[in-house]
Amino acid sequence: MWSCRYIYHQLTGEKEGEETKPTFYMYRHLDKPYHVDYIFMSSDKIKDLEICDADKWLHLSDHVPLIFEI
């Protein structure tokens, strides 16, 4: 099993600490983005990973949905 963080890096080619798509916004502030959320699943089963747009979700949570295709 691999975490979403590993799969994210595998799919995007981005290095850890250099993520361009945050998954969490402290206190729902767009100027406080972080990449902290995980999906636990075998990496060979995930075909695609989408991190939803914060503008559409921050009114509900400081985390944005992670959608993955298996």
C-alpha positions, 0 to 999 in steps of 0.5 A, a space after each residue: 500500500 502507498 499513500 496518496 502523497 506517494 501516488 500524487 508524486 508518481 502521477 505528477 512527477 513533482 517532488 515532495 515539498 514542491 506540490 502544486 495542488 494543495 489539499 488543505 487550507 488552514 482556517 479555510 484561507 486560500 493564502 495558507 495552502 498545504 498538501 497533507 491528505 492521504 488515500 491508502 491504496 495499492 498504487 498499481 490500482 489507481 489510474 488517475 487522481 484529482 484534487 478538487 478546486 478549493 473555491 468550490 469546497 472551502 465553504 464546507 471544509 478546510 480540506 478539499 476532496 480527493 477523487 481517484 479512479 481505480 
